[in-house]
Amino acid sequence: MRKPRVLFVSAVSDFKGGAETVIKNMLGSPHIESVLAVPEEGALAEAARAAGVPVCFYHPTALLGVHRPPRLGQISAAVVDAFRCAARLHRMAREHRCDIVHSHGLKPHALCVIMRVLWRVPTVAHMHDIAYSPAERVVWRLIAVGVTRIVLVSRPCYPGNRLPANAQVIPNGIVPYCQELPPKELSTPIRLGFVGRFHANKGMDLLLDWLKSIRNAGLDVTLTLRGRPEAETPEYWDRIQQRIKDEGLSSLVRHDGWLPRAALYDGLDVLMVPSHIPDPGPLVVTEAMSAGVIVVGYPAGGIPFSIQDGRSGLLIKEAADLGPALKALVSTPGAFARMRRDAHARVLMTFGIETFHRRITALYQGMLGWASDPLQAVPLPEPLAVSNKGGGGG
């Protein structure tokens, strides 16, 4: 049986967030033949070419002016451009003999709806976002009606209590940092870390509340920030820096800047993921687990689907609970080592890149009606219980 040939459509040309990393991982699947469509030249196109993947461009114009939350004026101004871009993508899919068009981002999802309605192109909308407003929930449902299949990186990515018949939850897969976890002693002081964009949605105010709770519990810690501020909201990072200074935390906090993926978790004992605004499926959670770093996460969005509270990590809702919970972990003989091993094993079993590739390929084969499926089905993670100290799930 030949491999499915897929045109992946990205909303952006550079690595802005986790969605672009997921696209890069999908381009490397040995079970499919890939083509990449991006708005223009950029780092994503360079990565695709380095992997031997053909690249094409759909050159949006007015469509670039549409941002979340979408406004009626933006949408109406971009309609003509959307049909023009959809026609370009349809032509590219035909030229490259693609079986399926797979979109990442709200604007490409809209283009996939147009392609399916006008030309009956088999389409997949890959949802990396959560609908926060009533208007966004309407948009999500319209996308589900308009495309052939919808992929959700976690259950909270689709509004309501029931999924449409064409929706499927497929968690993001990662390339594990190691297959065999080397032993590691807890550092003195304990090295806490934060990895990601410095944005209000990432919960950096809560991060500082967590740091104070840990300090109040009498633990000797430092906090390393690895990332960079959002260009659109530099004032947020300025305010966080001022708060660090005003609350006497400067001696505990250092900023390493944006590091290469291979070094993101080096030297860290505990990764803090305080995303109280629901994050659909932060890759840093499973990446850190695969590197043997304990993860403390806020129980919202996709985080409770990754962490088994008290076993493969900690889920903490109230800041005051974190200090005692972490103190109990590090003071219990063998607990730190056991949690590292359990977290690493969970990632290899459930969130590894090969598992992800199998799930996606099985989806494509089902869409195309190919009778033979040589790929073994892999069970999906369920939302996990949260202990009383951690609060409610997302």
JOFENJO-V227578 format. One record per backbone hydrogen bond with DSSP energy under -0.5 kcal/mol. CO is the residue of the C=O (numbers start at 0). NH is the residue of the N-H. If there is no record, write none. Layout:
BEGIN
co=CO nh=NH
co=CO nh=NH
END
This chain:
BEGIN
co=3 nh=5
co=3 nh=32
co=4 nh=98
co=4 nh=99
co=5 nh=7
co=5 nh=34
co=6 nh=101
co=7 nh=9
co=7 nh=36
co=8 nh=103
co=12 nh=43
co=12 nh=44
co=13 nh=15
co=16 nh=19
co=16 nh=20
co=17 nh=21
co=18 nh=22
co=19 nh=23
co=20 nh=24
co=21 nh=25
co=22 nh=26
co=23 nh=27
co=25 nh=28
co=28 nh=31
co=30 nh=3
co=32 nh=5
co=33 nh=53
co=34 nh=7
co=35 nh=55
co=36 nh=9
co=37 nh=57
co=38 nh=58
co=41 nh=45
co=42 nh=46
co=43 nh=47
co=44 nh=48
co=45 nh=49
co=46 nh=50
co=47 nh=50
co=47 nh=52
co=48 nh=51
co=53 nh=35
co=55 nh=37
co=60 nh=63
co=61 nh=64
co=62 nh=65
co=64 nh=66
co=70 nh=74
co=71 nh=75
co=72 nh=76
co=73 nh=77
co=74 nh=77
co=74 nh=78
co=75 nh=78
co=77 nh=81
co=78 nh=82
co=79 nh=83
co=80 nh=84
co=81 nh=85
co=82 nh=86
co=83 nh=87
co=84 nh=88
co=85 nh=89
co=86 nh=90
co=87 nh=91
co=88 nh=92
co=89 nh=93
co=90 nh=94
co=91 nh=95
co=92 nh=97
co=93 nh=96
co=99 nh=6
co=100 nh=102
co=100 nh=123
co=101 nh=8
co=102 nh=125
co=103 nh=10
co=104 nh=108
co=105 nh=109
co=106 nh=110
co=107 nh=111
co=108 nh=112
co=109 nh=113
co=110 nh=114
co=111 nh=115
co=112 nh=116
co=113 nh=117
co=114 nh=118
co=114 nh=120
co=115 nh=119
co=121 nh=100
co=122 nh=148
co=123 nh=102
co=123 nh=125
co=124 nh=126
co=124 nh=150
co=125 nh=104
co=125 nh=127
co=126 nh=152
co=129 nh=131
co=132 nh=136
co=133 nh=137
co=134 nh=138
co=135 nh=139
co=136 nh=140
co=137 nh=141
co=138 nh=142
co=139 nh=143
co=140 nh=144
co=141 nh=145
co=142 nh=146
co=148 nh=124
co=149 nh=167
co=150 nh=126
co=151 nh=169
co=153 nh=156
co=154 nh=157
co=163 nh=166
co=165 nh=149
co=167 nh=151
co=167 nh=169
co=173 nh=175
co=173 nh=352
co=178 nh=180
co=179 nh=181
co=189 nh=191
co=189 nh=221
co=190 nh=268
co=190 nh=269
co=191 nh=223
co=192 nh=271
co=193 nh=225
co=195 nh=227
co=196 nh=198
co=197 nh=229
co=198 nh=201
co=198 nh=203
co=199 nh=202
co=202 nh=206
co=203 nh=207
co=204 nh=208
co=205 nh=209
co=206 nh=210
co=207 nh=211
co=208 nh=212
co=209 nh=213
co=210 nh=214
co=211 nh=215
co=212 nh=216
co=213 nh=218
co=214 nh=217
co=218 nh=220
co=219 nh=189
co=221 nh=191
co=222 nh=224
co=222 nh=253
co=223 nh=193
co=223 nh=225
co=224 nh=226
co=224 nh=255
co=224 nh=256
co=225 nh=195
co=227 nh=197
co=229 nh=232
co=230 nh=233
co=232 nh=235
co=232 nh=236
co=233 nh=237
co=234 nh=238
co=235 nh=239
co=236 nh=240
co=237 nh=241
co=238 nh=242
co=239 nh=243
co=240 nh=244
co=241 nh=245
co=242 nh=246
co=243 nh=248
co=243 nh=249
co=244 nh=247
co=248 nh=251
co=248 nh=252
co=251 nh=222
co=253 nh=224
co=253 nh=255
co=256 nh=258
co=259 nh=262
co=259 nh=263
co=260 nh=263
co=262 nh=265
co=264 nh=267
co=268 nh=293
co=269 nh=192
co=270 nh=272
co=270 nh=295
co=272 nh=274
co=272 nh=297
co=273 nh=275
co=275 nh=277
co=278 nh=301
co=281 nh=284
co=281 nh=285
co=282 nh=286
co=283 nh=287
co=284 nh=288
co=285 nh=289
co=286 nh=290
co=287 nh=290
co=287 nh=292
co=288 nh=291
co=293 nh=270
co=294 nh=296
co=294 nh=313
co=295 nh=272
co=296 nh=315
co=297 nh=299
co=299 nh=302
co=301 nh=304
co=302 nh=305
co=302 nh=306
co=303 nh=383
co=306 nh=308
co=307 nh=310
co=307 nh=311
co=307 nh=312
co=312 nh=309
co=313 nh=296
co=313 nh=315
co=317 nh=320
co=317 nh=321
co=318 nh=321
co=318 nh=322
co=319 nh=323
co=320 nh=324
co=321 nh=325
co=322 nh=326
co=323 nh=327
co=324 nh=328
co=325 nh=329
co=326 nh=330
co=327 nh=331
co=328 nh=331
co=330 nh=332
co=331 nh=334
co=331 nh=335
co=333 nh=337
co=334 nh=338
co=335 nh=339
co=336 nh=340
co=337 nh=341
co=338 nh=342
co=339 nh=343
co=340 nh=344
co=341 nh=345
co=342 nh=346
co=343 nh=347
co=344 nh=348
co=345 nh=349
co=345 nh=350
co=346 nh=350
co=346 nh=351
co=350 nh=173
co=351 nh=355
co=352 nh=356
co=353 nh=357
co=354 nh=358
co=355 nh=359
co=356 nh=360
co=357 nh=361
co=358 nh=362
co=359 nh=363
co=360 nh=364
co=361 nh=365
co=362 nh=366
co=363 nh=367
co=364 nh=368
co=364 nh=369
co=365 nh=368
co=368 nh=370
co=384 nh=308
co=386 nh=389
co=386 nh=390
co=388 nh=316
co=388 nh=317
END
